[in-house]
């Protein structure tokens, strides 16, 4: 299956030495928090002056959405052509956490958006190896392999992104190549023409392709990653608690060649999909527990708050949960079951459960996706939801509607309250969305409904990151569920 780059770029801190056994740390809170910034923010190193033009920025984001939607289709088409899936579970990962410092091993770090480099919406900074060195990686919830560029990256004359740092494996004492006979190697596609001798195994070679036609080639190895965060504590602004954690024996790729615009400005990808080789899966038997989460601020309006990614458990309470639905045709993606939609508490009729679910061929369904900006609904859900919203929004329609939008309003005078959009999931969890989660400002005093129609016969419903903003979103692979709760991103 071709992995799909989804959209959080992370700069994390990685380092340490290889351990021979797994070590679990006690405690209820084991989250590491990493701050993230959207690529359209002026804080991002990939910011462009053109982003001050909201229409141009939205055009770029929607173009990326179209590419992602096409990529979802290619993944499912390839799975259908192969007519087979690999549901084998890996042996227990060797990943081990050690050297925790602080009150608990909570790991939080800054993220900077990466959609301007063609790969997704956010970035974060990481360190890899011993001694630890920092690298900008793409955080991707739609692919599994975590990899770092091990050779100087190819640069092009027309590239506006600065060259990313590359990883020198010879300078790390914790680097150890994985033989092609090991279990981890079986989950990666081998380069064409490669072979593996059982009696004299060579290193595990891979060629890993992405749905936007980018690809990376290299050797799978064990390395140590370390994460560090500072969290404000006490009443005085200068008081901070530092938390550090090291994870040994993480299987990651050391890429010698990476081709494609998706990787410009990044040193690699942090894979957080559901597959057996993803970092989220590898940490299931550590104190991180196979859990990660994030909270995204509204990057289109600007805010003093910061988006962040958390690896591990958090202190968040009273999250509503819904099961993750496994799709054998696309095992990395996070599918959920939607059971209904309501506008200001009134159910939207005329949408069958089959309009939200995965069909017998692995098509359709509903994907929870951090890398798509807008949300996309299949018919008849799209028309029914837009009709219900229009009937409940008491504002004049905008005279000029940007291309790609259907419902736009003049919001010069918002005399009456805007309706809430409720999405109900399997298990009874309801995401109650205020208007700024389903509307987007496209021009001065003009807001448009940020829902788009799925135009392909077998396309999936997609719940994008605008809809998820100002919510704590938690992915728990051990319990196979997604949790959420409205909350400012503090």
Buried (B, 14 or more C-beta within 10 A) or exposed (E): BBBBBBBBBBBBBBBBBBBEEBBEBEBEBBBBBBBBBBBBBEBBBBBBEEBEEBEEBBBBBBEBBBBBBEBBBBBBBBBEEEEEBEEEEBEEBBBBBBBBEBEBBBBBBBBBBBBBBBBBBBBBBBBBBBEBBBBBBBBBBBBBBBBBBBBEBEEEEEBEBEBBBBBEBEEBEBBEBBBBBBBBBBBBBBEEEEEBEEEEBBBBBBBBBBBBBBBBBBBBBBBBBBBBBBBEEEEEEEEEBEBBBBBBBBBBBBBEBBEBBBBBBBBBBBBBBBBBBBBBBBBBBBBBBBBBBBBBBBBBEEBEEBBBBBBBBBEBEEBBBBBBBBBEBBBBBBBBBBBBBBBBEEEBEEBEEEBBBBEEEBBBBBBBBBBBBBBBBBEBBBBBBBBBBBEBBEBEEBEEBBEBBBBBBBBEEBEEEBBBBBBBBBEEBBBBBBBBBBBBBBBEEBBBBBBBBBEEEBBBBBBBBBBBBBBBBBBBBEBEBBBBBBEEBE
